[in-house]
Amino acid sequence: MASFGYRDVPKAEKARMVRDVFESVAPRYDLMNDLMSGGVHRLWKNALVDTVNPRPGEKLLDVAGGTGDIAFRLLQRQAERGDVTVCDINPAMLGVGRDRAIDRGLLHGLTWATGDAERLPFPDRSFDVYTIAFGLRNVTDIDQALREAYRVLKPGGRYFCLEFSKVTSAPIGRIYDTYSERALPFFGRLVARDAESYRYLHESIRRFPPQRELAERMRAAGFERVSWRNMTFGVVALHSGWRI
């Protein structure tokens, strides 16, 4: 069985159910992120890219990044020698990302691929950097996704995961839990016309492993020099590790 929000569902069904969620929310996904976080998600993503500090000519892979939010930032940092591959299991999200890229005139340096984080369609040791932002909690098997990330990284490659995590302050944690439990379905119903999908997203956040546990699972997948950085009192955490 696999967790789908607070429910346990057959593993074979979770990927399809997650695809259905993101097909539903894709057209308004970025607007919803702004509303739910008060725009702070942009600062978290900027911090991720600052930490990656991509160099021109590096091969970068952004997984579960269909709308292009991370990829565009990475590409801008690489300037004329950009090489960013966006991989997402959901064609609807990739469609949104491609349209946004065209609107921004980003016609070079981006590759779009449909693929599952647990079975990436790339050869071993293909990339210098792997990023995943707010996507790891949606995979069926987190440990398999971590092993796949390790597989496609070159020796010396770096892994970065930006994800909702465990709030470090109990009073703030209670406020945040109440807000996300009520606000996500409310905004989902009001803006995306889909309260249930956003109720799932809230529940998936609550069931995601806390910082220390995720770090241990990264080490078990083979990563070294594993560390994490809390942001906004641990509402999100940025984990990183190296393939040595």
N, C-alpha and C positions, 0 to 999 in steps of 0.2 A: 504494500500500500504506500501511497505518497500523500503528503499534505497538500490540500487545496484550500487555502484559508484555514478555517478551523475544522474543516472536514477532512477525513481520510478517504481517498478515492483510489481505484486501481491504478497502478503505475502507468499502464498502457493508455489510460484515459487522460492523465494530467496534461500532457503536451497539447492535446487537442483542445482541452478546456482553456488553457492559458492562451492559445492562439485565438480562440473565440473572444476572450476578454479584450485582447489588444486589437483585434479587427474592429470591435465595437467602439473602442475609445480612440483609435488612431487619428481621425480627423481633428479632434480637439485636444489631443494629448498634451501638447506644449502649453496651450492656454490653461488647461487644468493644472499643470505643474506650477504655473505662475500664481494661480489663485490659491492653491492649497499651501504653498510654501511662502507666499508673500514675495515671490521673486528670489528667495534665498537659494533655491536650487541652482541658479546661475552662478552664485558665488562658490557653491560647493564644486560645481563642474570646472570653474576657472581654477580653483585650488588643485583639482586633480591634474589639469593640464600643466599648471605651473610645476607640480611635482614631477610629472613625466619629463618635462622640458625636452621635447623631441628634437632631434638633430636632423638637419637636411640629409636626405638619402637613407634614413632608417626606414625599415618596413614596419608599419604599424597596423595592428588589427584591433578594431573596436567591435566587440561582440554585444549583441542585444542592443545595438545603437541605431536602430532603423531610421529614426527621424533625423539623424545626422548631428545632433547637438554636440557630442564630443568630437566626432570626426571633423567637423568644420573648424573647431578650435585647434585641433592637432594640425590640420592641413595649413592653417594660417601661420602656425609657428614654424612649419617646415619651409615656408616661402616657395621658391621656384622648384625645389626638389622634393615636393610632397609625394608621399606614397602611403595612402591610408586605405585599408580594406574594411568595409562595414559589413558585418555578418549578422543577420537577424532571421529568426525562424518564421517571422510573420511577413508575408508579401505586402500586406496593407501598410505596415509601418515603413517598409523599404520604399513603397510608392510615395509616401509622404516625404521621406528623406530625399529621394531623387528630385521631386518637384521643388523642394526648398533649395537644393543645390543649383538647379537650373535658374531659379529666380535670383540667386546670388551670383550667378555667373561662374560657378565653380564647376568647370567642365573638364578639368585635368587633375590627375593625382588621386582621384577617388575611384574605388572599385566597389561594386555592390554585389553581395552574394547572399542567397538564401541558404540558411544552414542552421543546424541544431548545435547548441553549445556543448552537448554531450557527444556529438559525432561531427566534428568540424570537417568541412570538405577541403582540407588543405594538407599538404605533405608535412612530414616531421621537420622540425627545425626550420621553419619558413619565416619567422618574424622576430624582430628585435624587441618589440613591445606589444603587450596584450593589455587592453583595457576593457572593463565591463562596469557600467554605471547603472545601478538600480535594475539589474537584470538577473543576478545570481540567485536571488530568492525565488525566482519564477521557474527555475529548472527543476526537473524531476529528481535528479540525483546530483547533489552539489559536489560530492567527492569525484564523480566521474567527470563533471565539468572542469574541476580543478586539474585532474589528470590530463584532460585534453588540452587545457591551457599550457601545461608543462610540456606536453608532446610537441606542440607547434612552435614553441619558442626555441630560438637558437641558444646554444651555450653562451652565457652572459646576458641572456634576455631577461626582461623585467616584466613582472605581472602587477597589475593595479586593479583593485576592486573598490569601487565607491558604492556603499550600500547603507540603507537604514540599519540602525544598530540599537544597542541598549543604552538608554539615557543614564548618565552617571549620577544625576541628582534625583533623589526620590520625589521631592515635591514637584520639581519640573516634570519628572516622568509621569506623575499622576495627571498633571494638566495636559501634557502632550497626548497621553492615551485617550483622555476624554475628548480632546479636540479632534484627533484623527478618527476616532470611532464615529463621531457624529458629523464632522465636517466633510469627510471624504464622500460618504453616500449622498450628503446634501448637495454638494457641488456637482457630484456625478449626475444626480437627477436634474439639477437646474441647468447645467451647461452641456453635458454630454448626453443627457437623456438616458442615463444608464447608471442607476444607483447600485445595482448588484455588482457590477464589475468593480466599482470603487470600494464596495464593502469587502470584496475579495482582496483588493490591494492592501487595505488596512490590516486585514487578518494575516496576510502573508508577511507583513512587516513584523507583526507580533511573534510569529513563529520562527523567524529567522534566527540562526545561532548568534549569541553575543560575541563580542570582540575576541576574547581569549580563545573561545572554542573554534571560531573560524580560523584564527592563526594556527592552532594546532592541526586543523584539517589541511591547511595549506602545507605545513611541514610534512604531513603524512603523504601528500601528493608529490613530494620531492623538492619543494621550494626551500631555499635557504635565505638567511638574513631577513626573516619575516618580521614585519613590524606593522603597527597601525597608529593612526592619528585620529583622535576624536574631533568632531566639528559640532558646533552648536550643542554643547553639553552631551555629546554622544548620540544625538538624534541621527546623525550619520557618522560613519567611520570610513577612513581611507586605509585599506590594507595594501601592503606591497610585499613582494618577494622576488628573489632572483633564481633563475636556473643557472647553476654554476657548472 
